[in-house]
């Protein structure tokens, strides 16, 4: 069974439940700011953010939007690459050789420009010599939660701003 991201109310509840035993207060606006920054509301990303927010608000026991922004910055620094290494390892284990390099190039393109379309993806497939199975590469990237094409103009973008960064 595929488990998708949490809804906004589920995400809000999850944040409150994580903060409660830590005795850290976060108002509704700050919780909303946190969920907006995370984008793709999955428990792992929320837990990672809360871990940093707890450290940042250790003295005051109150988390503010500035703490959320600082926690987000800390999450994407190179010092924390181990938090996201499993995404890279998973991709590398599922795709081999040129297919992996094509997927990596597609993800880099989306990271730099914010989105891509089928024509640009096909151009990457041509460049890496994987035109026979580039659709499987895209299906894998979508299925594993890296990207989606839910926008009305059929462009692919990252599910998570964290992964994009």
KAGI-V306247 format. One record per residue. RES is the residue in three letters. SS is DSSP state (A for helix, B for strand, O for the rest). Layout:
res=RES ss=SS
res=RES ss=SS
This chain:
res=UNK ss=O
res=UNK ss=O
res=UNK ss=O
res=UNK ss=O
res=UNK ss=O
res=UNK ss=O
res=UNK ss=O
res=UNK ss=A
res=UNK ss=A
res=UNK ss=A
res=UNK ss=A
res=UNK ss=A
res=UNK ss=A
res=UNK ss=A
res=UNK ss=A
res=UNK ss=A
res=UNK ss=A
res=UNK ss=A
res=UNK ss=A
res=UNK ss=A
res=UNK ss=O
res=UNK ss=O
res=UNK ss=O
res=UNK ss=O
res=UNK ss=B
res=UNK ss=B
res=UNK ss=O
res=UNK ss=A
res=UNK ss=A
res=UNK ss=A
res=UNK ss=A
res=UNK ss=A
res=UNK ss=A
res=UNK ss=A
res=UNK ss=A
res=UNK ss=A
res=UNK ss=A
res=UNK ss=A
res=UNK ss=O
res=UNK ss=O
res=UNK ss=O
res=UNK ss=O
res=UNK ss=A
res=UNK ss=A
res=UNK ss=A
res=UNK ss=A
res=UNK ss=A
res=UNK ss=A
res=UNK ss=A
res=UNK ss=A
res=UNK ss=A
res=UNK ss=A
res=UNK ss=A
res=UNK ss=A
res=UNK ss=A
res=UNK ss=A
res=UNK ss=O
res=UNK ss=O
res=UNK ss=O
res=UNK ss=O
res=UNK ss=O
res=UNK ss=B
res=UNK ss=B
res=UNK ss=O
res=UNK ss=A
res=UNK ss=A
res=UNK ss=A
res=UNK ss=A
res=UNK ss=A
res=UNK ss=A
res=UNK ss=A
res=UNK ss=A
res=UNK ss=A
res=UNK ss=A
res=UNK ss=A
res=UNK ss=O
res=UNK ss=O
res=UNK ss=A
res=UNK ss=A
res=UNK ss=A
res=UNK ss=A
res=UNK ss=A
res=UNK ss=A
res=UNK ss=A
res=UNK ss=A
res=UNK ss=A
res=UNK ss=A
res=UNK ss=A
res=UNK ss=A
res=UNK ss=A
res=UNK ss=A
res=UNK ss=A
res=UNK ss=A
res=UNK ss=A
res=UNK ss=O
res=UNK ss=O
res=UNK ss=A
res=UNK ss=A
res=UNK ss=A
res=UNK ss=A
res=UNK ss=A
res=UNK ss=A
res=UNK ss=A
res=UNK ss=A
res=UNK ss=A
res=UNK ss=A
res=UNK ss=A
res=UNK ss=A
res=UNK ss=A
res=UNK ss=A
res=UNK ss=A
res=UNK ss=A
res=UNK ss=A
res=UNK ss=O
res=UNK ss=O
res=UNK ss=B
res=UNK ss=O
res=UNK ss=A
res=UNK ss=A
res=UNK ss=A
res=UNK ss=A
res=UNK ss=A
res=UNK ss=A
res=UNK ss=A
res=UNK ss=A
res=UNK ss=A
res=UNK ss=A
res=UNK ss=A
res=UNK ss=O
res=UNK ss=O
res=UNK ss=O
res=UNK ss=O
res=UNK ss=O
res=UNK ss=A
res=UNK ss=A
res=UNK ss=A
res=UNK ss=A
res=UNK ss=A
res=UNK ss=A
res=UNK ss=A
res=UNK ss=A
res=UNK ss=A
res=UNK ss=A
res=UNK ss=O
res=UNK ss=O
res=UNK ss=O
res=UNK ss=B
res=UNK ss=B
res=UNK ss=O
res=UNK ss=O
res=UNK ss=O
res=UNK ss=O
res=UNK ss=O
res=UNK ss=O
res=UNK ss=O
res=UNK ss=B
res=UNK ss=B
res=UNK ss=B
res=UNK ss=O
res=UNK ss=O
res=UNK ss=A
res=UNK ss=A
res=UNK ss=A
res=UNK ss=A
res=UNK ss=O
